[in-house]
Amino acid sequence: MKRNILRFSLLIGAIFISCCLVKWIVGGRPKDFSSIQIIPNDYYTRSYLVYGNSSGEIIDKVKLPKGKGVGYSSLRQTGNTVYFDAYPEISTILTYNTQTQTLDELMTLDKKYESINPYSEQLAVIINGGFSGDGESYRSGICYLDESWECLDLESNLHIWTGTTFKDKIYVYADAAYPQFDENDNIIREEKILIYDKEFNQVASIDVNEELNLGRDVIYFYPYQDSLFLLGEGLETGQFTILEVDEQVQVKSRLSFAETNNEARNLCTPLSFFEEDKGNLILELACDKAKGSEGYDPATVQEDNLLLKLDFNHLDSTSPAIKEIGEHRSVGVNFETDQLLTLNRVGKSSVHSVHVYNLDFEFQEVREIEKFDHRLPTLIDFAERKDN
């Protein structure tokens, strides 16, 4: 009884805080605006909401309070709601609504968080503070939403990176928190998928390299219907690969993309996810520009990124649309206005030249907006708005 009262009190408190936050943000913005930028925090400066007019000029800005900001991150979107990764301090996890163009509060943590998976019970991976005092184990954790937030603090030799819930179990990807070497000084790879029940009892451990032939980078999870999809790099092919597995992580199907390891690019890893409805996903891949490719410069870090349009109902029978976007990264999708926005991550001019595509990856136009400062926006939204 006391636990239920506490949960109810926390819920009411969270709703009150969220309403206050939204009211504060709406009340502090201009009546008319044509664009909004979400500027991520860095170690010295807080996050900002920056508003622009139809000419691309900044007309107003709102500084977010300490602990209520957004980090520079990849995006996770379900319908009209956008989630952000990696806010690097004790924080409130915020979401952005493309209909109301407001930031809303999801939860408040007394720890740093690293990633969130909104596609099943908003499973969040927590950073609790690095290595323990003995230096032999790493502190991390996981939280999932099931009526109330349920959390587990972990201390092990593994670093958890991503996770999800699927069929009443919790799945997380983890690798070694510190390097280990064999007798010939070769690095010993340790990459696992750990499975827990909802009471946080570990029920299985899967070796990603040996049992799934994946690895070398983070594995991402996308649950859909009766299957769990693992998104990562194939060990033998070096290609971006999607594995369909059951709840025991037994492989049902495997799909690889030759475009992700060729003369132009390699080492492609998932970056942002945009889900219009269940099973229909626009996926952004961050890829390294291949050595020796046209325009390759060994003195700089270069990318040659891709967008994929995936239908998880027909992965094997259809060829997904693929769009090359080079050094650009996605900075927003608005399903209502049929817009996908990308921005050159190394642009050096005084304005942001935003490339606008429709959701079929057809180029529409370039829209210029004034830069706020040296930071790249985490998200840009162009939906016109006039508040009454």
ZAMARGU-4260 file (C-alpha; in steps of 0.2 Angstrom, whole numbers, plus 5000, padded with zeros to 4 digits):
<rodrens>
0) 5000/5000/5000 | 5014/5012/5005 | 5023/5008/4989 | 5008/5011/4978 | 5005/5028/4987
5) 5023/5033/4984 | 5022/5028/4966 | 5006/5038/4964 | 5014/5053/4973 | 5029/5052/4961
10) 5018/5051/4946 | 5008/5066/4951 | 5025/5076/4955 | 5032/5071/4938 | 5016/5077/4929
15) 5016/5093/4938 | 5035/5096/4934 | 5032/5091/4916 | 5018/5103/4914 | 5028/5117/4922
20) 5042/5114/4911 | 5031/5114/4895 | 5022/5130/4901 | 5039/5138/4904 | 5046/5134/4887
25) 5030/5139/4878 | 5028/5155/4888 | 5046/5159/4884 | 5046/5157/4865 | 5040/5170/4852
30) 5023/5170/4845 | 5027/5167/4827 | 5042/5157/4821 | 5047/5147/4806 | 5061/5136/4813
35) 5068/5129/4829 | 5085/5123/4833 | 5089/5113/4849 | 5107/5117/4853 | 5116/5104/4864
40) 5125/5108/4880 | 5144/5106/4881 | 5155/5106/4897 | 5154/5125/4898 | 5137/5131/4890
45) 5119/5125/4893 | 5107/5119/4880 | 5096/5132/4871 | 5080/5133/4860 | 5084/5144/4846
50) 5069/5152/4836 | 5071/5159/4818 | 5060/5168/4806 | 5056/5164/4788 | 5072/5172/4782
55) 5082/5161/4793 | 5087/5174/4805 | 5087/5171/4824 | 5073/5180/4833 | 5074/5173/4850
60) 5082/5160/4861 | 5078/5151/4877 | 5092/5145/4889 | 5087/5128/4897 | 5090/5126/4916
65) 5104/5116/4922 | 5100/5098/4922 | 5086/5100/4909 | 5096/5100/4893 | 5100/5090/4878
70) 5116/5083/4874 | 5123/5082/4856 | 5117/5065/4851 | 5109/5053/4839 | 5090/5054/4838
75) 5077/5041/4841 | 5059/5045/4835 | 5042/5036/4836 | 5029/5046/4827 | 5029/5064/4833
80) 5040/5061/4848 | 5059/5062/4847 | 5071/5055/4861 | 5089/5060/4864 | 5104/5051/4869
85) 5119/5055/4881 | 5115/5070/4892 | 5132/5071/4901 | 5126/5076/4919 | 5113/5072/4932
90) 5098/5075/4921 | 5080/5076/4916 | 5077/5066/4900 | 5067/5077/4888 | 5058/5072/4872
95) 5053/5084/4858 | 5036/5084/4850 | 5035/5089/4832 | 5017/5093/4833 | 5017/5106/4847
100) 5036/5110/4845 | 5039/5108/4864 | 5051/5099/4875 | 5042/5087/4887 | 5049/5078/4902
105) 5050/5059/4902 | 5059/5056/4918 | 5072/5063/4930 | 5088/5053/4935 | 5101/5056/4948
110) 5114/5048/4937 | 5121/5051/4919 | 5112/5042/4905 | 5120/5035/4889 | 5106/5029/4878
115) 5088/5026/4877 | 5077/5014/4867 | 5060/5021/4865 | 5054/5006/4855 | 5050/4995/4870
120) 5047/5002/4888 | 5059/5016/4885 | 5074/5006/4892 | 5088/5018/4897 | 5106/5013/4899
125) 5114/5022/4914 | 5132/5028/4918 | 5134/5028/4936 | 5151/5035/4937 | 5165/5024/4929
130) 5176/5012/4938 | 5174/5006/4956 | 5187/5010/4969 | 5197/4994/4966 | 5198/4998/4947
135) 5192/4980/4942 | 5174/4983/4939 | 5163/4996/4930 | 5147/5004/4936 | 5133/5005/4924
140) 5114/5001/4925 | 5098/5000/4916 | 5080/5006/4919 | 5064/5002/4910 | 5046/5009/4911
145) 5033/4997/4917 | 5019/5007/4926 | 5033/5014/4936 | 5052/5015/4933 | 5062/5000/4938
150) 5081/5001/4939 | 5096/4990/4942 | 5113/4996/4946 | 5127/4984/4940 | 5145/4983/4944
155) 5155/4971/4933 | 5170/4970/4920 | 5157/4974/4906 | 5151/4991/4900 | 5133/4991/4895
160) 5129/5002/4879 | 5112/4998/4873 | 5097/4988/4878 | 5078/4984/4875 | 5064/4974/4883
165) 5056/4959/4873 | 5044/4946/4878 | 5045/4950/4897 | 5064/4950/4897 | 5078/4963/4896
170) 5092/4962/4883 | 5108/4972/4884 | 5123/4973/4874 | 5140/4975/4883 | 5158/4974/4880
175) 5174/4974/4891 | 5176/4989/4901 | 5195/4988/4900 | 5206/4980/4887 | 5212/4962/4891
180) 5227/4954/4882 | 5232/4936/4878 | 5250/4929/4880 | 5255/4937/4863 | 5248/4954/4868
185) 5233/4953/4856 | 5217/4961/4863 | 5204/4948/4869 | 5187/4954/4862 | 5173/4951/4875
190) 5156/4956/4868 | 5140/4949/4876 | 5121/4950/4875 | 5115/4948/4893 | 5097/4943/4896
195) 5088/4947/4912 | 5071/4943/4918 | 5060/4958/4924 | 5067/4955/4942 | 5084/4958/4935
200) 5090/4940/4937 | 5102/4936/4923 | 5096/4921/4913 | 5108/4920/4899 | 5124/4927/4891
205) 5127/4926/4872 | 5144/4928/4865 | 5141/4941/4850 | 5157/4936/4841 | 5156/4917/4842
210) 5137/4914/4842 | 5131/4928/4831 | 5146/4932/4820 | 5143/4950/4824 | 5154/4963/4833
215) 5168/4976/4833 | 5155/4989/4837 | 5139/4992/4847 | 5124/4981/4843 | 5107/4990/4843
220) 5090/4982/4846 | 5074/4984/4837 | 5059/4973/4843 | 5045/4970/4831 | 5030/4958/4833
225) 5037/4941/4837 | 5055/4944/4833 | 5070/4954/4840 | 5081/4962/4827 | 5100/4965/4830
230) 5108/4979/4820 | 5127/4978/4819 | 5142/4974/4809 | 5146/4956/4802 | 5162/4950/4807
235) 5166/4941/4791 | 5159/4953/4779 | 5162/4970/4788 | 5145/4974/4781 | 5131/4982/4791
240) 5120/4967/4795 | 5102/4964/4802 | 5099/4948/4812 | 5082/4942/4816 | 5082/4932/4832
245) 5069/4924/4843 | 5069/4926/4862 | 5083/4914/4865 | 5093/4924/4852 | 5093/4910/4840
250) 5095/4917/4822 | 5080/4916/4811 | 5087/4926/4796 | 5102/4937/4791 | 5102/4952/4779
255) 5118/4961/4775 | 5121/4977/4764 | 5135/4977/4752 | 5134/4996/4751 | 5141/4998/4768
260) 5158/4990/4765 | 5165/4995/4748 | 5177/5006/4739 | 5168/5022/4745 | 5164/5018/4764
265) 5166/5005/4778 | 5163/5003/4796 | 5145/5008/4796 | 5135/5009/4812 | 5118/5014/4816
270) 5116/5032/4822 | 5098/5039/4821 | 5081/5029/4820 | 5065/5037/4814 | 5049/5026/4816
275) 5034/5033/4807 | 5024/5017/4813 | 5028/5000/4820 | 5040/4991/4808 | 5043/5006/4796
280) 5060/5013/4800 | 5071/5026/4792 | 5089/5022/4798 | 5104/5033/4797 | 5121/5024/4796
285) 5137/5033/4801 | 5151/5027/4790 | 5169/5030/4788 | 5175/5036/4771 | 5186/5022/4764
290) 5205/5025/4762 | 5209/5028/4744 | 5191/5034/4739 | 5188/5050/4729 | 5192/5065/4740
295) 5199/5055/4754 | 5211/5065/4766 | 5221/5055/4779 | 5223/5071/4789 | 5205/5072/4794
300) 5191/5062/4800 | 5179/5059/4786 | 5162/5051/4784 | 5151/5045/4770 | 5135/5042/4778
305) 5119/5033/4772 | 5100/5033/4775 | 5090/5017/4773 | 5071/5015/4773 | 5067/4998/4780
310) 5050/4989/4781 | 5052/4975/4794 | 5037/4966/4787 | 5046/4962/4771 | 5065/4964/4774
315) 5070/4949/4764 | 5058/4952/4749 | 5061/4970/4746 | 5076/4981/4742 | 5076/4996/4754
320) 5078/5013/4747 | 5096/5019/4751 | 5102/5037/4750 | 5120/5043/4751 | 5122/5059/4761
325) 5141/5060/4763 | 5147/5071/4777 | 5129/5076/4781 | 5120/5069/4797 | 5101/5069/4800
330) 5095/5083/4811 | 5076/5080/4811 | 5061/5071/4803 | 5044/5078/4803 | 5031/5065/4797
335) 5017/5077/4795 | 5026/5089/4784 | 5035/5075/4774 | 5052/5082/4778 | 5069/5074/4782
340) 5083/5087/4786 | 5102/5084/4785 | 5116/5096/4789 | 5135/5095/4785 | 5144/5091/4801
345) 5160/5100/4795 | 5151/5116/4788 | 5162/5132/4791 | 5151/5146/4784 | 5141/5158/4795
350) 5125/5149/4792 | 5118/5132/4792 | 5114/5125/4775 | 5100/5113/4779 | 5096/5100/4765
355) 5078/5096/4764 | 5072/5079/4757 | 5055/5071/4757 | 5053/5054/4766 | 5056/5045/4749
360) 5074/5053/4750 | 5070/5065/4735 | 5079/5081/4737 | 5068/5097/4739 | 5078/5112/4743
365) 5092/5120/4754 | 5086/5131/4768 | 5099/5143/4776 | 5097/5147/4795 | 5108/5158/4805
370) 5121/5149/4816 | 5119/5151/4835 | 5137/5148/4840 | 5150/5135/4836 | 5139/5120/4841
375) 5130/5109/4829 | 5111/5108/4832 | 5105/5091/4838 | 5088/5094/4830 | 5081/5107/4818
380) 5062/5108/4814 | 5055/5119/4800 | 5036/5118/4803 | 5029/5135/4803 | 5020/5140/4819
385) 5009/5154/4825 | 5003/5153/4843 | 4986/5162/4847
</rodrens>
